[in-house]
Amino acid sequence: MTILVTGSNGQLGNELRLLAPAYPGYRFIFTDVAELDITSEPDVEMLVKAENPDFIINCAAYTAVDKAEQEPNLAFLINATAVGNLARVAVRHNAMLIHISTDYVFDGTGCKPYMEDDPTNPISLYAKSKHAGEQQLQSYGSNALIVRTSWLYSEFGNNFVKTMMKYGKERGHLNVVFDQTGTPTYARDLAKTIMHIIQNKPVSKGVEVFHYSNEGVTSWYDFAKTIMEFSGIPCSISPIETRDYPLPATRPFFSVFNKSKIKQHFQIEIPYWRDSLKECIQRLEQVN
Ligand SMILES: NC(=O)c1ccc[n+]([C@@H]2O[C@H](COP(=O)([O-])OP(=O)(O)OC[C@H]3O[C@@H](n4cnc5c(N)ncnc54)[C@H](OP(=O)(O)O)[C@@H]3O)[C@@H](O)[C@H]2O)c1
């Protein structure tokens, strides 16, 4: 079994890279833009034809949520057009495409955890580009999975956990929004879940959507407080409203997933967000 991973220098890609040795039955091909630019369909075609992967995990994305407001063309090229490229090539070569999407496809005006088939309504350019990526996959893909995730963090790259730890050490006091609720997701847990899905040899007749985050619900304020608690950083946090911290891209206020579908379909248990956060911080402290 061969697994092609795109965008593997990012958070999720790096977590898959770390896990790979635990799956000796699989041949992994890790690529990022230097080895495989997913915006080039001929390049995708050439690599897939040469390596003949059984699975393609698309971790490549344009994830600069605020910058996307100024760079919509680039965001759409990477998050939408390129997903169409991958979908068509996967169909031609009989590979299963596992594509990662986001809670931002919803507008966050709901108050009940979002189901996979709830109506979407993306409210920022990044969100619209990711939503368009899902539509590309629905149009061109077959035997494909879309895994939507939320509030992703890891030991790698830039994310909320690492930013809070850095600013917490530098400043001793931070203001963090309390009126956006959702669920953090440790990229390592998501990577393990993707490997579990692959091991269970999924067959999808079309494009199947699943929601995955860690368990529980929190706000960015509570998340930040817990980061300081677990990392022992003596930084106080004050709750503020979203309107007091204006950013170029609008965020959904409520982005909690209902995860019953993925849990039942693949018989998985999902770790509680606080337990996963503790594990990630322990790993970060081992490295530093
Ligand atoms: N981060 C979150 O909070 C979050 C939340 C929900 C869903 N997601 C989704 O989860 C997935 C993984 O996110 P992540 O945080 O792991 O992303 P990430 O850390 O930003 O990694 C994305 C990787 O893709 C690479 N890339 C960009 N353009 C490419 C191209 N044309 N061809 C190949 N590779 C390219 C990036 O390279 P450069 O860094 O050089 O651009 C980067 O290494 C994404 O689909 C994202 O939309 C993320």
The ligand as a Gaussian input file, in Angstrom:
#p B3LYP/6-31G(d) Opt

LIG

0 1
 N       -4.880000      25.235000      10.991000
 C       -6.146000      25.166000      11.391000
 O       -6.540000      25.681000      12.440000
 C       -7.140000      24.393000      10.572000
 C       -8.470000      24.333000      11.007000
 C       -9.389000      23.605000      10.249000
 C       -8.976000      22.967000       9.082000
 N       -7.677000      23.075000       8.680000
 C       -7.296000      22.393000       7.435000
 O       -6.433000      21.318000       7.790000
 C       -5.503000      21.072000       6.729000
 C       -4.106000      21.012000       7.286000
 O       -3.837000      22.263000       7.909000
 P       -2.400000      22.615000       8.494000
 O       -2.620000      23.530000       9.636000
 O       -1.607000      21.362000       8.659000
 O       -1.819000      23.483000       7.278000
 P       -0.367000      24.112000       7.157000
 O        0.408000      23.869000       8.386000
 O       -0.552000      25.511000       6.660000
 O        0.280000      23.229000       6.000000
 C       -0.086000      23.345000       4.666000
 C        1.110000      22.946000       3.835000
 O        0.729000      23.001000       2.452000
 C        1.803000      23.620000       1.751000
 N        1.371000      24.147000       0.471000
 C        0.889000      25.382000       0.179000
 N        0.655000      25.494000      -1.131000
 C        0.979000      24.293000      -1.695000
 C        0.973000      23.794000      -3.024000
 N        0.580000      24.572000      -4.053000
 N        1.364000      22.525000      -3.244000
 C        1.790000      21.752000      -2.220000
 N        1.848000      22.176000      -0.936000
 C        1.432000      23.434000      -0.685000
 C        2.253000      24.701000       2.717000
 O        3.493000      25.243000       2.350000
 P        3.809000      26.804000       2.761000
 O        3.781000      26.854000       4.241000
 O        5.144000      27.015000       2.151000
 O        2.714000      27.611000       2.127000
 C        2.302000      23.913000       4.014000
 O        3.521000      23.208000       4.151000
 C       -5.743000      22.185000       5.709000
 O       -6.560000      21.699000       4.682000
 C       -6.482000      23.246000       6.476000
 O       -7.303000      24.038000       5.653000
 C       -6.750000      23.755000       9.406000

